[in-house]
Amino acid sequence: MALDPEELYEVDSDVPDLTGAVLLHHFDGFMDAGSAGSTLVEHLLTTYEHRVIARFDIDDLIDYRARRPMMTYATDRWVDYDTPELVVHLLHDADGIPFLLLTGPEPDRRWEAVTAAVRELVERWGVRLTVGFHGIPMGVPHTRKLSVISHATRPELVTESSPFERVQVPGNLSALLELRLGEAGHDAMGFVAYVPHYLAQGTYPAASISLLDAMTTATGLAIRSAGLREAADRTNAEITRQVAESAEVAQVVEALEQQYDAFANASENLLVADGEPVPSAEELGAELERFLSEQQRDR
């Protein structure tokens, strides 16, 4: 017999009053170019003290054979198991304001039950806004300001314009959660950071900063970003060094810059080229990604 939504999780016995709090969420397993969302999660949990106040029954939600957790073997015995966890953390921002972070592996099953369970927690705690975030690969150069687009359950919540009109994409739990919360009359939104697709397979902290800036503007949370900015500076310096070592790759980046600037000046739409005499974003990105991956192997 299937569990009811409220049987999917356990709540701590001493949760404080959270009326008006913001709930952030990010699930591992769906698209997250540049690890933009997961890096932001790591930054939040590293920067601020936190404790788990709700824990989902992960055994009922994931397929272990599809995403086998790591185990550690030492000499003659097993010594550790990386237990998957889908939990809600309680944190406080720089001003002492409480906020929540739901994170863990995206469930392989029972999405409707999970979204119903999260809705119960939103109503139980009086959450005022739920926010998701991740990165997507785009044909943009790393030398230009990264764009962030937003979507929400009400037009008034949308803070960053999107070039998309009507498209169909593979589903994900964050999107379904936003949809179901909106249908239930709750405010929810999501942010998506553009990541240069030749950097999509690595970690690109600059995209995480873009997400953080958009999120703090929308929520009013005061979240320090120094650690992320230091990581972004190091990553950007390494990218600049690698590009400078190859005239061929420098030309590729320059062509992407010309394409980006032409699109921005013509229509502010980075998705559709208007006859620009430059290679396609896929060709440019594939060439630069090949070069950077070779440099990584050499190191």
C-alpha positions, 0 to 999 in steps of 0.5 A: 500500500502506498504511503500517504504524503505525510508518512513520507517525512518526519519533522523535528519536535522543536521547530521554531515559528517559521511564519513568513520564511522562505523555502529554497530547494534544489534536487540533484539529478536534473540538469544543473550546468556548471553545477550552478545550483549544487555549488550554491547549496554547498555555499549556503551549508558551508557559510551558515550553521544549519540543522535538519528539521525534516527528513524524507523517507528516501528508501521509498523514493529512489532507485538505488540501482540507477544511482548507486551510493558510494561505499568505502572498502578498507583492507578487509572490510566495508567501513562507510556508506554514503547514505542518500538524504532528502532533508530540509535544513533550517538556516539563518541569514546574515541578519538572523532571519530564518530560511529553509533549504530542501535538498538531496537527490531528486526522487525517482518515483512518487513525485506527486506524493513528494510535492503534496508532502512539501505543500503540507510543510509549506502550510504547516510552517507558514512559508511565504515563498518557495524558490528553486534554482539551477543552471542551463547550458547556453551559447554564450561567452564567459566574458560577458555578464551571465543572464538569469531568467525567472518563472513564477506562479504569479506574473508579479513575482517574475523578476528576470525576463525570459526569451522563451515563449512556449516550449516542452521540456523533460519534467523535473521535480522542482518544476512540478513542485512550483506548478503544484504549489501555484495551483494550491494558491502558494507563491513559488518561483524559480531561477535559471542561470545561463552557463557557457556550454563549453563550461557546463560539465565543470564547476562554474561558480560565476553562475552560482553568484548570478543565482544568488544575486537574483535570489537575494533580490527576490527574497530579501535574504541577506546572504554573504557571497565572499566565498563564492566570489573568491572561487569564481575569481580563481576559476575565471583566472584559470579559464583566462589562462587556458584560453590565452595559451591557444590563439585558436581558442581565443578566436573561438571565444571572440566569435562567441562574443561577436555573436552574443553582442550582435544578438543583444544589440539586435533583439536582446534574444540570445537564442536565435541568430539573425544571419550572423556570419559566425559558426553555430554555438554548438560548433564553437562550444564543442571546439572550446570544450575539447580544448579545455578538457585536453588541458585538464587531462594534461594537468 
